[in-house]
Amino acid sequence: MAEGTNGRRRFSDKWGKHELDVLAVLSSAFPQWLTSRQIAQRVKAYADSYGELADQAAKAAFAKQFQRDRAKLAAMGIAIESRQPEYSSKSEGQDFASYRLQLGDEPRVRLRFDLEDLPVLAAANYLARSISMSQSSEQQLHQSSRSTPRVPQIPIPGLGLDSIAPGLGTQTIPDALQRVIDSRRFAATVDVNGEHINVAYTDSDDLAMFVLEHPGATIISPPEAADAFHRRLVAATGFAEADGDSEDDTHTLANTAQRDSTPDHDLNGYDEDNAKRSSASFQTGSEVDRRLRLMLFLSAHLGEEFSLAELAERFVGKTRNEDELKRAINVIHKDINTLTTVSDDGEMAGSQFFDIDWSLLDTENIVSATNSLGLERLAGVSPQYLSLITASVSYLAHSPLLPEGSRAQADSLYKRLRQHVEPGETPWLSLTGYELEPTSFTVVKRALDTASLLDMEYTDGAGRTRRKIVAPAKIFVDEGVYYAAVWTDIGDAISEDQKTKPDVNGVTPLNGNSRNGSHEDAWQMLRLARIERAELVTPLHKVEFPDAPISELRKWSFDNGTAAMFITDKPDLAFTKSLPGASTEAHGTGEKVHLTVSSDSWFVAFCISHARHIVAVAPGTLRTMILARARRELSLEQEVTLVDE
């Protein structure tokens, strides 16, 4: 350590041991509380640098370094709680604030994981640690900060997943998965068909799009998110016609502020239009991170024997040849020495966590540790976090974020994890734009496998229920959303009675024949989440239709779409730039945006979601659908309010 100008040695941590020292001191003292001064005296690195905290400069320097070390441990899932004793005045707070490990009241859960589980488990852990939500009570949900992004500083007491899943920290999280998760910085609870789902979203426009794409969904909490959605519905009911440069358009543009005077960047703590997406990886590989993981693992397996080669593969990574393996083994051997060192003057440095069977290590390269200073209390995961991990694994198994092979592995892991979670304790998770396999997925897939027809009810863009009998052709995923390509020209494959038979609600199916006799007109792309009910129908004969690839179906859907246009209240908005194939031109104080809409229901949801910046829409048919959907959602809000009251 270098000498400072005031005669005190400046803090230095060349070997990255001080976090370990802090952990050892607090663990050995548990359940006692240690004051700042006691911690500074007992942790050798602090004692060498800050002494007895005799002056304000030393107190300030210690406080800054200790909070940095505390945050580092919290990011690893080891939380340190603090309290302010009653006998301490505010001026003495830095001296007498006290700390101890936050272990909670619940016992840790310890499970065994296979090596093939680790990639999926690492991805699920990344998702779970990214979701800033409460799993306990509605009151905690309301108290959560709406201005704080979901970042890893939020500690999860006694996480300790590395202690039972060694090698987790060496896994690579797919870049695409990281981008999707990191861009969804906030969370809300949404009721979808009676299920409460914790939805991670980017901004209020994004959350509104999710709600509108799931008919019947309502925002439960936080109230700020529900209020932002309500403002969009109200704004959408005031859309003007945008078929030309009319005076009505200009008048609407001039009065935009009166439609929605509450800026949503106040809600989310940052400007939604210019938000920069952060990407913070939780998988770290520094020496101290590796040693913390190794320390937790050995604490969870006291008395068990592990070869240096096995530990090297788990904590350093897989090696390609013998030379790399030797270097990795040397790294682990050095870590073992670090975790069991004694200072030069014979006093324990604080990091002497274990007693090691040195003869076994020296003769057979096998590590067996005992006496972990009580750190086994940190080993394992809390039941609360295990339920969140289980939910994350389930989500990855049933969403298009992972490739098919990884999804199968995730499904297998989920079936094992759910045995250790109490029924009803696993939360429902979702990421906007990446929905789970919808409820209708199973019946549509069964119809495909059995060459059956589907008698289905689905929701159109205005929120109205339609009924149709079709022949399903394909299921595909487009930008995280499940779609079915269906053939509507079923001809005489069903009887006349079936064509006109009403369902229990008195709804009769629409004519299944193509509109203009064109093969292209017989295709329909339908989002699976919009299918409310579907039943298999055995056809009188097999329905023949062309085998069109998905790329052609998408192209046909776009080429045969509807020419649409909307006007914004200001130029250069982020959501207009992300529209494929859109063109813009200046219009008053904003822009006129032209695009081809292949899905009316998507355009309805899009315009309502961004209603705070859209003032006029064309054509009139789509505007009418938007107004109908917005008014319907507002009426549903009133019904929910009356029921609550």
HURAMO-V327302 format. One record per pair of residues at least 12 apart in sequence whose ideal C-beta (glycine too) atoms are under 6 Angstrom apart, sorted by sequence separation. I is the first residue (numbers start at 1). J is the second residue. D is the distance in whole Angstrom. If there is no record, write none. Layout:
# HURAMO-V327302
I_J_D + I_J_D
This chain:
# HURAMO-V327302
50_62_4 + 240_252_4 + 316_328_4 + 339_351_6 + 340_352_6 + 472_484_6 + 473_485_5 + 40_53_5 + 84_97_6 + 187_200_5 + 356_369_6 + 397_410_4 + 582_595_4 + 339_353_5 + 340_354_6 + 396_410_5 + 397_411_4 + 455_469_5 + 472_486_5 + 473_487_5 + 82_97_6 + 83_98_6 + 186_201_6 + 316_331_6 + 354_369_4 + 355_370_5 + 37_53_5 + 184_200_4 + 312_328_4 + 340_356_6 + 355_371_4 + 453_469_6 + 454_470_6 + 470_486_4 + 471_487_4 + 579_595_6 + 25_42_5 + 82_99_5 + 184_201_5 + 312_329_5 + 393_410_5 + 397_414_5 + 576_593_5 + 25_43_5 + 132_150_4 + 184_202_5 + 207_225_6 + 354_372_6 + 453_471_6 + 454_472_6 + 470_488_5 + 80_99_5 + 183_202_5 + 188_207_6 + 353_372_6 + 471_490_6 + 603_622_6 + 607_626_5 + 130_150_6 + 312_332_5 + 353_373_6 + 393_413_5 + 394_414_5 + 567_587_6 + 570_590_5 + 571_591_5 + 22_43_6 + 81_102_4 + 208_229_5 + 238_259_6 + 294_315_6 + 308_329_5 + 311_332_5 + 393_414_5 + 569_590_5 + 604_625_5 + 21_43_5 + 40_62_5 + 132_154_6 + 192_214_5 + 490_512_4 + 568_590_4 + 604_626_5 + 608_630_6 + 79_102_4 + 129_152_6 + 568_591_5 + 21_45_6 + 204_228_4 + 208_232_5 + 235_259_5 + 308_332_5 + 448_472_5 + 488_512_5 + 489_513_5 + 192_217_5 + 235_260_5 + 290_315_5 + 447_472_5 + 489_514_4 + 567_592_5 + 604_629_5 + 18_45_4 + 190_217_5 + 191_218_5 + 390_417_4 + 566_593_6 + 390_418_6 + 444_472_5 + 190_219_6 + 191_220_5 + 231_260_5 + 565_594_5 + 63_94_6 + 188_219_6 + 189_220_4 + 390_421_5 + 564_595_6 + 189_221_5 + 525_557_5 + 401_434_6 + 489_522_4 + 563_596_6 + 564_597_5 + 387_421_5 + 395_429_5 + 488_522_5 + 59_94_5 + 150_185_5 + 391_426_5 + 399_434_5 + 487_522_6 + 561_596_4 + 562_597_5 + 575_610_5 + 149_185_4 + 228_264_6 + 390_426_5 + 391_427_5 + 488_524_6 + 520_556_5 + 561_597_5 + 188_225_5 + 399_436_5 + 561_598_4 + 11_49_4 + 387_425_5 + 391_429_5 + 398_436_5 + 486_524_5 + 9_48_6 + 228_267_6 + 387_426_5 + 398_437_5 + 564_603_6 + 9_49_5 + 444_484_5 + 467_507_5 + 469_509_5 + 485_525_6 + 486_526_6 + 558_598_5 + 573_613_6 + 294_335_6 + 468_509_6 + 557_598_4 + 467_509_5 + 468_510_5 + 483_525_5 + 484_526_5 + 224_267_5 + 469_512_5 + 121_165_6 + 291_335_5 + 295_339_6 + 438_482_6 + 483_527_6 + 484_528_6 + 569_613_5 + 568_613_5 + 122_168_5 + 434_480_4 + 482_528_4 + 493_539_4 + 568_614_6 + 569_615_5 + 22_69_5 + 126_173_5 + 433_480_5 + 493_540_5 + 493_541_6 + 566_614_5 + 567_615_5 + 118_167_5 + 122_171_4 + 567_616_4 + 19_69_5 + 118_168_6 + 493_543_5 + 130_181_5 + 566_617_5 + 113_165_5 + 119_171_5 + 19_72_5 + 104_157_5 + 111_164_6 + 118_171_5 + 490_543_5 + 565_618_5 + 11_65_6 + 19_73_6 + 104_158_6 + 110_164_5 + 123_177_6 + 127_181_6 + 133_187_5 + 102_157_5 + 103_158_6 + 132_187_6 + 131_187_6 + 308_365_4 + 37_95_6 + 295_353_6 + 307_365_6 + 487_545_4 + 564_622_6 + 307_366_5 + 204_264_5 + 35_96_5 + 36_97_6 + 305_366_5 + 306_367_5 + 35_98_5 + 305_368_5 + 33_98_4 + 34_99_6 + 133_198_5 + 203_268_6 + 33_100_5 + 303_370_6 + 302_370_5 + 485_553_5 + 131_200_6 + 203_272_4 + 30_100_6 + 302_372_6 + 30_101_5 + 298_369_4 + 459_530_5 + 458_530_5 + 471_543_4 + 299_372_4 + 458_531_5 + 26_100_6 + 476_550_5 + 26_101_5 + 456_531_5 + 457_532_5 + 79_155_4 + 299_375_4 + 457_533_4 + 75_152_5 + 299_376_5 + 400_477_4 + 79_157_5 + 146_224_5 + 456_534_4 + 77_156_5 + 300_379_3 + 141_221_5 + 299_379_5 + 400_480_6 + 454_534_5 + 455_535_5 + 74_155_4 + 71_153_6 + 77_159_2 + 455_537_5 + 296_379_6 + 452_536_4 + 453_537_4 + 453_539_5 + 441_528_6 + 440_528_5 + 447_536_6 + 438_528_4 + 438_529_5 + 440_531_4 + 443_534_5 + 183_277_4 + 440_534_5 + 182_278_6 + 182_279_5 + 173_283_6 + 169_283_6 + 147_269_3 + 169_293_5 + 152_282_5 + 162_293_4 + 166_297_5 + 163_296_4 + 162_296_5 + 163_297_5 + 160_296_6 + 164_300_6 + 163_300_4 + 461_600_4 + 461_601_4 + 461_604_4 + 167_314_4 + 170_317_4 + 166_314_4 + 129_282_6 + 126_282_6 + 462_625_4 + 461_625_5 + 462_628_4 + 463_629_5 + 462_629_5 + 463_632_5 + 76_292_5 + 163_379_4 + 164_380_6 + 160_378_5 + 160_379_5 + 158_378_6 + 160_380_5 + 161_381_5 + 160_381_6 + 210_432_5 + 158_382_5 + 177_401_6 + 206_432_5 + 156_385_5 + 198_427_5 + 197_428_4 + 198_429_5 + 199_430_5 + 200_431_5 + 201_432_5 + 195_428_6 + 197_430_5 + 215_459_4 + 184_431_6 + 215_463_6 + 135_384_6 + 128_388_5 + 128_389_5 + 128_392_4 + 124_389_6 + 127_392_4 + 124_392_4 + 19_288_6 + 124_393_4 + 110_380_4 + 16_287_5 + 109_380_5 + 16_288_4 + 108_380_3 + 109_381_5 + 124_396_6 + 103_377_6 + 106_382_6 + 106_383_5 + 109_386_5 + 120_406_6 + 120_409_5 + 120_410_5 + 120_413_6 + 117_413_5 + 273_573_6 + 273_574_5 + 44_349_5 + 44_350_6 + 43_350_6 + 256_569_4 + 249_567_6 + 242_565_6 + 25_350_6 + 242_567_5 + 24_350_5 + 24_351_6 + 21_350_3 + 24_353_6 + 21_351_5 + 20_351_5 + 17_351_5 + 253_588_5 + 253_589_6 + 250_588_6 + 28_373_5 + 27_373_5 + 27_374_5 + 27_375_5 + 24_373_6 + 260_612_5 + 256_615_6 + 253_615_6 + 252_615_5 + 252_616_6 + 249_616_5 + 236_608_4 + 242_616_4 + 236_611_4 + 242_617_5 + 243_618_5 + 232_608_6 + 235_611_4 + 240_616_4 + 242_618_4 + 235_612_6 + 239_616_6 + 239_617_5 + 232_611_4 + 239_623_6 + 236_626_6 + 237_627_6 + 213_605_5 + 212_605_4 + 237_630_5 + 236_630_4 + 209_605_6 + 212_608_6 + 233_630_5 + 209_609_4 + 233_633_5 + 208_609_4 + 233_634_5 + 205_609_5 + 205_610_5 + 218_640_6
